[in-house]
Amino acid sequence: MSDSDVILAALMNRRSIRYGFDGRSVSRSTLERIVACGLAAPSSKNAQPWRFHIVTDRPTLDELADVVTGARDIDDYVPHDPGTGRPYAQYTSTVRNSAEVLRQVPATIWVENLGAFSSGRKTLLSVPNEALAGSLAGYAFELIGIGAAVENMWIAANALGVAAAFMGDVVIAESTIGGRLGFTGDLLGVLALGYSAAEPRPPMDVRAFAESTRALWHSDS
Ligand SMILES: Cc1cc2nc3c(=O)[nH]c(=O)nc-3n(C[C@H](O)[C@H](O)[C@H](O)COP(=O)(O)O)c2cc1C
């Protein structure tokens, strides 16, 4: 395969792997290479709004898993519809599963948004209406950059033979996790890493949308 085929295959084959970890630890040098790829990601104004917290210590990972399952209403935790303020009915909670992943994997990268533009969610909540659209745009730019960093680390992990899954729902225990790891910004989720030969499992892992509905080609003629 050519270099470009290898890169494209890495992108197309990236999946969330949440099962089948074989107990092998991920070496420090492998984690450093993965994190370096995250730190190389693009970001708006090159603000590099992220901070990554690498946790491999088994007791700490178990403690963080306990914190997640100890949060309130974990079986109802799904994205909310801002129109109604209520959880979207079509989603089910994955919080218990995420805690189980934390118990199984040997390495995690917890993702913090330092809030270079937005100063974080608490600040956004108190922004006056007339400033909100601009502040939300800044927040979105932060998240786009951090998303790129997470993807870089995910693909880098796969390239090094390490399976990965990103779990945003650990945010349900944000204050305790943030306190435990010394966050000053918002928790966005955790990239769980380990060695696994498992295939992704349905139902959440079924690709849902036909390309034709999510990639529209606007031609000149
Ligand atoms: C921002 C974000 C948050 C996510 N949060 C969770 C999560 O909380 N729990 C989980 O099991 N998977 C989570 N995922 C993984 C998605 O469910 C997964 O990427 C999607 O179903 C597509 O599957 P694939 O990654 O195997 O292609 C998240 C992914 C992203 C990008």
The ligand as a Tripos MOL2 file, in Angstrom:
@<TRIPOS>MOLECULE
LIG
   31    33     1     0     0
SMALL
NO_CHARGES

@<TRIPOS>ATOM
      1 C1        -17.9670   13.7660   21.1290 C.3       1 LIG1
      2 C2        -18.1810   12.2800   21.2440 C.ar      1 LIG1
      3 C3        -18.7450   11.7760   22.3970 C.ar      1 LIG1
      4 C4        -18.9270   10.4080   22.5260 C.ar      1 LIG1
      5 N1        -19.4210    9.9080   23.6900 N.ar      1 LIG1
      6 C5        -19.5420    8.5860   23.8500 C.ar      1 LIG1
      7 C6        -19.9840    8.0560   25.0840 C.ar      1 LIG1
      8 O1        -20.2740    8.7940   26.0310 O.2       1 LIG1
      9 N2        -20.0770    6.7210   25.2210 N.ar      1 LIG1
     10 C7        -19.7580    5.8790   24.1880 C.ar      1 LIG1
     11 O2        -19.8510    4.6620   24.3530 O.2       1 LIG1
     12 N3        -19.3300    6.3510   22.9830 N.ar      1 LIG1
     13 C8        -19.2150    7.6840   22.8110 C.ar      1 LIG1
     14 N4        -18.7630    8.1770   21.6160 N.ar      1 LIG1
     15 C9        -18.4520    7.2730   20.5190 C.3       1 LIG1
     16 C10       -19.5800    7.2500   19.4870 C.3       1 LIG1
     17 O3        -20.6920    6.5630   19.9750 O.3       1 LIG1
     18 C11       -19.0480    6.5840   18.2190 C.3       1 LIG1
     19 O4        -17.9840    7.3600   17.7090 O.3       1 LIG1
     20 C12       -20.1280    6.4440   17.1590 C.3       1 LIG1
     21 O5        -21.1570    5.5980   17.6030 O.3       1 LIG1
     22 C13       -19.5580    5.8900   15.8280 C.3       1 LIG1
     23 O6        -18.9090    4.6550   16.0560 O.3       1 LIG1
     24 P1        -17.3640    4.4640   15.6720 P.3       1 LIG1
     25 O7        -16.5480    5.3820   16.5570 O.co2     1 LIG1
     26 O8        -17.0650    3.0240   15.9500 O.co2     1 LIG1
     27 O9        -17.1890    4.8270   14.2300 O.co2     1 LIG1
     28 C14       -18.5610    9.5370   21.4760 C.ar      1 LIG1
     29 C15       -17.9880   10.0570   20.3210 C.ar      1 LIG1
     30 C16       -17.7740   11.4170   20.2080 C.ar      1 LIG1
     31 C17       -17.1000   11.9520   18.9770 C.3       1 LIG1
@<TRIPOS>BOND
     1     1     2 1
     2     2     3 ar
     3     2    30 ar
     4     3     4 ar
     5     4     5 ar
     6     4    28 ar
     7     5     6 ar
     8     6     7 ar
     9     6    13 1
    10     7     8 2
    11     7     9 ar
    12     9    10 ar
    13    10    11 2
    14    10    12 ar
    15    12    13 ar
    16    13    14 ar
    17    14    15 1
    18    14    28 ar
    19    15    16 1
    20    16    17 1
    21    16    18 1
    22    18    19 1
    23    18    20 1
    24    20    21 1
    25    20    22 1
    26    22    23 1
    27    23    24 1
    28    24    25 2
    29    24    26 1
    30    24    27 1
    31    28    29 ar
    32    29    30 ar
    33    30    31 1
@<TRIPOS>SUBSTRUCTURE
     1 LIG1         1 GROUP 0 **** ****
